[in-house]
C-alpha cells in the first residue's frame, strides 16, 4: 500500500502537470459512460450542443424584433415585426422542448450510471482477497469509492456537458461582440481566466481535506451503527453508552463542519474579489456600447443584443473556468474510484495459472506453514505441520490468540501469502482453482454472519444453486438438529430472520449459530470446518451438534476448533496450539497419557464442571469418547 499512497500523494500535489494527468482518466470515464447506456449518452450530447447554440439565436431574434419595432414606429411595415416576433417565440419554445428532453435523458442516465458504478464496486469487492479486504488502507479506498459512487461520475459527466455547451454559447454569442469590438470579447473572456490559479488552490485544499476524512467518516458511520443496530442496542442501554457515543459522533461531525467553514469562507472571499473585477469590466464595456448608441453608431436593438451578449459572455466564461476547476478536483476524486477498481484481484494474485482438476479432496497436509498478518511484525502461526486423510477428524485447541482460526483461514485459502506448503491430494494449494476448491468446503466461522434475510436464504446460501430446493434445505436443517425450530416459525423456510426489516423474527445466539451450522451442512462437501461451533450452545445442543457432525464427516475430512475439551475427544487427532505453534499433538488418550498441557487443561475444565455439581456434565466429561462413524472404538 505504500506505493499506492506515494502515487496518490504525487497526484494530488498542485502542479499543472498533474492537472493534465487527471484528464488522462477521461477515456475511462467516457468508456464507463458509453457502457452505461449509449443511446441516452448520444441524446444528451446532442441536446446539450443545441442548448449551447440556441442562446445566440435568441439574441439575434431579439435584436431583429427590436429593430423591426423601431423601424415600424417610424412608418415602416408591421409584417417584419410580426415575423421577428414569431421567430423569437418559436426559438424560445424550441429551447424549452430541448430542455425537457435533455432533463428526461439526464435523469434516466444518472440512475443507470449510479447503478453501474455501484455494481462495479460490489463486483470488485467480491473478487478481492481477504488479505486486501482486511487492510485499513483498502477500506479507506473503498469508503472513498462508495462515498462518491452515487453522484461523482455523473457530476463529472454533467460538468463536461456544461463546458461543451458553454463553449458553444461563448463563441456563438461572442461572435456578436467580435463583430462590434473584437478586443471587448477578449477583455471580458480573459478576466475570469485570471482567477483560475486562485480557485485551483482552493479546490486542492478542499480535496485534501475530504481525502483525509475517509478514516473519520468510517468511524462516524460505525458510531452511528452501534447506536442504531439492534444487536448492540442492549449493551448501549445497559452500559449507558448512548451519551458517550453520541458525543463522539457529534465531535467528528463538528470537526467536519469547522473544516468546511474555513474552506467556504476562503472561497467566498476569493469569489467576491474576482466578481468585483468582472462586474467592473462588464460595466465598462456596456458603457461604451451605450455611448455608441447615443451618438448613432449602432441601433437600439443592437445595443440590447450587445448588453445581453456582454452579460452572457461574462457568465459563460466564468462558467467554463469554474467548470474546468471542478473537473480538475473531481478528476482527483474519480481517481479514488479507479484506484479501487484497479486493486489486484484474488484470482490474479495466484502464484500459478495452472488449475488442476479436483474431483474430490482425499488428503490435506500442512508442511512447515508459517503466516504473518499484513502490517504486523510477529507470525500468527509458525512451522505448523499436520496431515489429514479422508475419514479423519482433527480438533484444534488452545488459548485465545494461539493461531487456531488462522489455520482455518489458510486451510480455506482465504490467505495465500504464507510460508511453507499446504498440499491438497499431494498438490500445492496454489495450483488449484480457488472457487472449485472452496466449493468442496463447508465452514462455520467463529464470527458467522446473521443474514437479515429469510431462513431459506440463511441456509440456502451454503449452496446457492440449491436455494430453491426445499428437500435439500430441510435435509441440512435435520443435520443441524433444528427441524422443530424451523417448523415452528410462522412462514417456515420463508420466515424473515432478524429485526432490520418488517415482520422479522429474532433468534437467540445459539439458534443463529445452528442456522450457520445448517448453512455449512447444506453443502455436500469433502471438508467440514467448524470454528467454535458450540460457543453459543448449551451442553445438550453442543452434544447433539457434535453427534451430527461425527455422522456427517464419515468418509470425509472434519476439522473443528473448540474450547470445550470434552468435544475434542471425538477427534482422531488433537493439536494443541500455543503462541502460534503446535506444542502437543495426538489422540485424546495419548495426550492424557503424556500428562502435559492438554491433560492439565482437560482436568481443570472437568473439575470446574464437577465443582458445580452438574451430574450430566460429569457423565459427559468422564464417559468414553463418541463412537467413530466408521464403527471403530
N, C-alpha and C positions, 0 to 999 in steps of 0.2 A: 504493500500500500504506500510505502514511502515514495516510490516512483510516481504513483498517481498523484500524490499530494504535491510533489515537486512540479509536475506538469500543470496541475491546476493553479498553483501559485504563480507560475510563469505566465499562464494565460491571462489571469485576472489583473496582472500588473498593467499600469497605464502606459500605453505606447501606441502609436499609430500602426505599427507593425502588427500588434496584437488585435487592433480593431479590424485590420484586413483579415487576419487569421480567423476571426469569428465568422466572417462572411463565407468562409470555406464550408460552413455547415449548410449553406443554402441548398446545394444539390440534394443532401439527405433530407432536408426539410421538404423540398418540393417532391421528392420521391415518396415521402410519407403522405403528403397531401394528395398526390396522384393515386396512391394505393387506397386512400380512404374512399373517394368517390370521384372518378374522372369527369362525369357529366356535370355534377354540381360545381366542380372546380372551374371548368371551362365557362359555365354560365356566369359564375361570379366574376371571373376575369373580364368577360365581355361587358357585363353591366357596369363594372367599375370604370372601364375605359370610356363608356358612353357617359357616365356620370361626370367624368372629368372634362369632357368636351362640351356638354350642354351649357354650363355657366357662361362660357364665351358667346355662345349663340344667343342666350338670353340678353346679354349686354348689347349685342348688335341689334337684336329685335327691339329692345327698349330705346336705343338711340334712334332707330328709324321711326319708331312711333312718335317720340317727342318732336323730332324734326318735321314729321308729317303734320303734326298738330300745329306747330308754329307756322309752317307754310300755309296750311289751310286757313288759319286765322287771318292771314294776310290776303285772302281772296282766292286761294287755290282750291282744288277739288277735294271732296271728302273721301273719295274712293281709296286713295293711298293710306289715309288714316285707318279706314276700315280693314284694309288688307294687313297693315302693320299690326293692328290690334289683334286680328285673328291669328297671325303668325306667333305673336307673343303668348297668347292663351294656349295655342297648340303646343308650343315648345314647353311651357310650364306643365301642361297635362302630361306630355311625354316624360318629362323629368320625374313627375310623381309616379307614373307607371313603372319606370325603371327602378325607382327606389323601392316600390312594393315588391317587385320581382327579386331584386337583389336581397332585400330583407328576408324573403322566404328561403331563397337558396342558402343564404348565410346561416340562418338558424338551423336548417337541416344539416348543413355541412359541419357546423360546430358540434352538434350532438354526435354525428358519426365520427368526427375526429377525436373527440374526448374518449369515446368508447374504444376507438382503435388504439390510442396511446395507452389507456389503462389495461387493455387486454395484452398488449406487448409487454408491459411491465410485469404483469402476472405470469405470462409465459416465460419471461426471463428469470423471474424468481424461482419458478418451478424447475428450471434447468441448472440452477446454481448448486454448488456443493454445500454441505453443512458447514464445512470449514470456512467458506466465504461468508455464508449467511450469519455465522456467529461472530463475525468480525465487526466491531463497533464502527469502523470507518465505512464499511459496506452498508451498514444500517443507516448511517448518516446520508450516504449517497441515495439509498432507497427513499429515505424521508424527503430529500430534496426533489427526487424524481416524482414521487407521488404527490407532493405538495404543489407542484407546478403542472401536473399532467392534465388537470381538468380545464385549464384556461391558457397556459403559456404557449403551447404550439399554435393555438388558434389566434392568440394575441399577436404573435409574430406574423402569421398569415394576414391578419387584419391590417397590421402596420405596413406590410409590403403592398397590400392593395391600396391603402391610403396614400402611400408615397407615389405609386403609379398614377393614381387618379389626380393627385396634387400636381405632379409633373405635367400631365396633360393640361390641367387647368391653368397652371402657371404660364406655360408657353402660348396657350391659345388666348388667354386674357392679356398676357404680356405683349402679344403682337399689337394690340390696340395702343399700348403705351409706346412701344418702339416706333410705331408709325407716326407718333407725335414727337416724342423726345426719347431717343434711344438711351441716353445717359440716365433718364429718370427711372427706367426699368432696372438698369444696372445698380443704381444707387439704392433703391428700395430692396432689391434682392440680396445685395451683399451685406447689409447691416445685420440681418438675423444670423448670417454665417459667422459673424464675429463672436457670437455667443456660444458657438459650438464647443470650444475647448472648456469654457467655464462649466457648462452643463454636463460635459463629458466627465469632468472630475467629480461632480455631484453624483452622477449616475454610478461612477466607480465606487464611491463611498457607500451608496445605497446597496449595491450588490454585495460588497464585502460584509456589511452588517448582516444582511439576510443570509449570506453564505455561512457565516459563523453561528447562526442561530439554530442550525439543524439539531445539535445535541440538546439544547434547551427546549426546543419545540417537542422533541421526543419525550423529555422529562415532563413537560406540561401535559402532554397527552396522557402519560402514564398516571400522573396525579389525578387527572380527571377520571381516568379509567378506574382507579382504586375507589373513588367516591361513588361512582355510578354503577359499578359491576356488582351483581348480586352475591357472588361467592366471596367478595372482600367486604361487603357491606356490614356483615355481622361483626367482624373484628374492628372495623372503623367505629361502630357504635359502642361496642363493649369497652374498647381501649380509649374511647373518646378522642379519636384521631381527627375528627372532622374539621375542627378549627385549625389544627396544625397543618393539615394537608391543604385546606383552603387558603391559608396564609402563604404557604409556599407557592401554590398555584398563582395566587394574586401577585406575589412578588415577581414571578417570572413575567407575567403579562405586563405589569407596570414597568419592568425593565425594557420590554419591547416598546412600550408607549414612549418612554423617555428617549430612546434611540430614534424612534420615528419622528418625534417632535423636533429634535435637533436637526435632522435631515430636512424636514418640512420648512423650518424657519430659514435655513440656508438657501433652499431652493426658492422660497418666496422672495427673499431679498434680491437674489440674483435676477429673478424674473422681473421684479419691479424696476430694477436699474435698466435692463435692456428694453422693457416696454416703454419707458420714458424716451429713450433714444429713438425707438421705432416710431412712436407717435409724433415726435418732433420732425423726423424725416418725412413722414407722410403728410403732415400739416404743411411743410414747406412746398412739396410738390403740388398739393391741392391748391395752395395759394397761387402758385404760378399758373395753374390751369384756369382759375377764376379770373386772374388778371388778363390772360389771353382772350378769354370770352368777353370780358368787359371792353377790350379795345377792338373787338370784332374779328379777331383772328380765327376763332372757331365758333361753331353753333352751340346753342344751349343744349341740344340733345347730345352733342359730342362731349360737352362738359359733364353731363350726368354720367355718361358711359365711362369717361376718364376717372371721375371720382370713384365710381364703383370698381373700375379696373385697378386703381391705385390701392383701394382698400382690400380687394380680393388678392392682388399680387402680394401685398404685405402679409396677410393672414396665411396665404398658401405657402409662401417661402418660409414663414415661421413653422408651419405645419410640417414641411419637408425636413427642416433642420431637426425639430423635435422628434419626428418620426425616425430619422436616421440615428439619433441619440438613443431612443428607446430600443431600436433594433440592436445597437451595439450592446446595450445592457441585457436585453432579452436573449441575444445570442449566447451570452455568458451563462444565463440560466439554462438554456436549451442544451448547452454542453454537458450540464449535470445529468440530464436525461440520457444523452448519447453515451456518456461515460458509464452509466449504469447498464445500458443496453449492450455495451461493448465488454462488459465484465466476462472473464473466462467462464465457459460453461462446463459442467461436470463431465459430460461425455468427451469434451475436447481436452480435458485435463488428464485423461487416462494415459498411462505410460506406454501402452501398446494398442495399436489399432486392430490387432488380431482378436477375433471373437470366436472362441472355441465353443462348439456345441455342448449344451448342458442338459441332458435328458433327465438326470437325477443327481442328487448330492449323496455320495456314499461315505465321504470322509472329510474331515476338517483338521488341519494341522496349523498351529501357531508355532513358528520356529524362531526363537530369539527375537520376539517382537517388542519394539520399544516405540513409544509415541509421546510427543510433547504438543500440547495445545498451542495454537498461534499466540504470539506475544507473551509467552511465558518462558521462564528460564529452566524449570525443572521438568523432568519426564513425569507424565501421568502414570505410565507403566514402563517397566524396564525388563528386558530379556525374558519375556513371558513365553513359555513353551508348553504345549499340551496337544494331544491328539484325540480325536473323537471319531468313532465309526458308527455306521448305521446300526440302530438298535440300542445305542448307549445314551446315558443321561449324565450331564455334568452340572454340578452345583458349584456356584462361586460364592464364597462367603468372605466376610471381613468387615472391618470397621468402615464408617463413612469416610469417603475420600481416598479409599485404598486402591481405586482403579477398576472396580467391578463393572460399572456402567461403561467405562471407556472400552473394555474388552467387547461389550455388546455393540458399541458404535463401530468398532473396527470389523467385527465379525459380519455386521450387516452392510459393510462397505460404505458407510457414511463419511468416513475419512480415508483418504488414500495416501497421505504423506506420512508414512511410518517407516521405521527401520526394521530389518528382518524380513521374514516371509510369512505370508498366510496362504496356505495351499488348500485348494478345493479339488478333491479327487486327484491329488498329486500335482495340480497345475496352479500356477500363481493366480491369485485372485484378480490381478491386474489384466490378465488375459481374457477374462470373462466379460460378457456384456452385462453391465450393471442392472439393467431393467430385467433381463432374463434371470439373473441370479437372485435378485430381490423378490421376483415372482415366486420363488420356491422357499420363501421365509415367512413365517408368521410371528409377529412380535407384539408384546405388550411392554411399552416403555414405562419407566418409572414415572415420568411426567406425561402420562397418556392424555389424549385430548378428549374434552367434553364437547362433542359436536352438538350445537344448539339446533338440532335437526330431528327428523323422525327416527324411531327405532330402526326402521328399515335402512336408513342412511347410516346410522351409527354402527350397525353390524355389517351391512352390505358393503361398506367401504373397504372391508377386509378383502373383498374380491368384487370389484365394481361391475365386472361383466355379469355377475350373478345377483346383482342388486334387486332385480325384479323376480328372482326365483324364490318363492315363498318356502318351498321344500328345503332348499339349501340353507336359508336363513334359520328356519326352525331347527334344522339339524345342528347348526352352530349354537343356537340357544340351548339345546339339550346338552351339548358337550360342555357348555359353561354352567349348566345346572340352574338356569334361570327361567325355565318354562313357566312356572307358577307366576313369577314376576311379570313376564311379558303378557301372559294370558289375562292377568288381572288389570292391565292398563285399558283405558277407555276405548282406544282405537287399535289395540293390539300392536301390530308392526307399524301401523301408520300414525301412532301416537307421537306427538311432538315432545321432545325432551328439553329440559331447561326452562328458564324463565325469561329469556330475552324476547321471545315472541308470544303472541296471544295464544291462550289455551295450552301452553307448555306445561308438562308435568316434571316437577323436580324430583331427582333421585338422591338417595344417600350416597356418601362417598364409596361405601362398599358395593352398592348397586351399580354405580358408574364404573367401578373397576371391573365388575363381572361383565358389563356390557363390552368393555375394552377387550376382555379375555375372549368373549364370543366373537368379536371382530377378528382377532388373531386366528381363532379356530375356524372361521369362515373359509379360510384359505386351505386348500389341500396341499400343504407344504411338506418339504423334506426336512426342514429345520423349524423347530418351535422354540422361541426365546421368550422367557418371562422375566422381566426385570422388576423385582419386588412385587410379585402378583398378589401378595396377601397383606400389603401394607394397610389396606382399609377393611380387611375382612376379619370377622370374628373366628374363633378357633374351629367351629363346626364348618363354616363356609370355607375356611382355608383347607381343612382336611378334604372336603368334597372336591375343591378345585384341583388339588394335587392328585387325588384319585383319578379324576377325569384326565388330567394331564398325563399321568402314567399310562393310561389306556391309549390315549391319543398318539403318543410317541412310539408306540410299538412298531418296530422295524423302521423307525425314523430316528432323527437326532434331536435330543432335547437339552436345552440349556436354560438354567434358571438361577436367579440371584435371590437370596433370601437372608434376612437377619434372624429368622426363626430356625434354629439349627435342627429342630425336630423334623422339619420338611426336608432338610438336606440329606437325611439318612436314606431316602429313596433313590438317591443318585448312585450310579456305578462309580463315579469319581467325584471327589470333592477337592477343590483347590482353595486354600486359604490365602487371601491377599493381605499384604501389609506394606504400606508406603510404595505401592506400585509393583511389588514383586511377589512371586509365589513363594511363600515360606513353608508351606506344608501341602502335600497332595496325596490322595489315596482314597480308599473306601472309608465309610464311617467306622467300621471295625478296626481297620488298620490305623486310622488316626487316633482312635480311642486307646488302642494298644500302645501307640507312641507316647501317650500321656504328655503331649506338648500343648501348644497354644489352643488348638481346636478343642482338645479334651477339656482344658480348663474353661473355655468359653461355654462348652456344652453343659458341664456340670454347674457352672454359675447360673446359666439360664434355667436349667432344670430345678435347681434349688430355689430360684426366685419364684417359680410356679408353685413348687411344693409348699413353700412358706405361706402361700396364700390359701392353702387347704383346698385346692381345686383337684378333686379326685379324678375327674375326667381327663384333665390335662396331665395329671400324674401318669395315668394309664397311657396317654398318648406319647409322653416323653420317654417312658421306660419300656413300652412294648416293642417287639421286633419291627424292623422296617417293613414298608409295604412290599407285598409280593410283586416281583417284576412281571411285566406283561408277557414275557417270554415263557413264563411258567417256572423259572428258576427260583431259588430261595436266597 
